[in-house]
Amino acid sequence: MELRLLCVGDVVGAPGRRVLREALEVIVPEHNIDCVIVNAENAAAGSGITPTIHKKLIAYGADLVTLGDHIYRRREIIPVLETADNIVRPANLPATAPGKEFAIYETASSHRVAVISLLGRMFMKTPANCPFAAADQVLAAVPKDVKIIVVDMHAEATSEKVAMGWHLNGRVSVLFGTHTHVPTADECVLPQGTAYVTDLGMTGPYDSVLGRAKERVLCAMRTSVPGPFDVATDDVRLCGVIVSIDSTTGLATGIERITHNGTPKVQQGHESYD
């Protein structure tokens, strides 16, 4: 049996959450998606996630949620990280860090999908242990009967993501990169059956600098005077990949990029996304 997974890049602020809801209503039935994995690293006003937003993302159709270096920016998420079974912390944070190292979702067809998050170390400020060693340790802890394993490598350096792809080639179903907010065009199935892409891209406003109001960012870069980087609002899109997986072997048979353009905010209903 073939399973289809949708992996969604970093959701940025209220615009990203809005387009996520719109897109999942269309993409999931149209592409027969069995499981949706969403990186929500920037979901709360561009940095971190709150319990309310986590609950909303699940209601919109996310089945598993990954994070990254802003994981503890909103400390109120810590109880959710400790108790919820659909959200993970980077597995290479210290053992004392709150949260779970992997999570498992059971699809409607009774297939189980595990997700693991890893944090890169090159050019990243958050102290983290070796992601390669952590990946080996967590894979050993995932139940053996779980054939479908997805890894989110949240990292700045392209080389670190590519290296992790080769490290896990044939050992996981999917390795996708997040964090840089720019979709890459290198999606492929590696020789041993792991679907790979260096970065999913951002789910948020592209009329921006990586999701932030471009005027604010330009001012800071031109003057060296720091200021708030507000989340932008226009040209909102979802970016990600759809991966086809053989449920018997857990290996990927195909991967394709997907983009969904959001409708203007004025056309939305009355739900608050803030």
Protein Blocks (a to p, Z undefined) as FASTA:
>chain_A
ZZddddddddehjklmmmmmmmmmmmmmmnopabdcddfklmngoiajdfklmmmmmmno
pabdcddfklmmpmmlmmmmmmmccbccdfkbcfklgcdfbdcdddfkopacdddddddf
ehpabdcddfklmmmmmmmmpcfklmbdcdddddfblklmmmmmmmmgokambdcdehjo
pacfkbccdfkopacdfbgbjaddfbbgehiafklmmmmmmnopacdddddfehpacddd
dddddfknopafbdcddddddddfklpcfbdfZZ
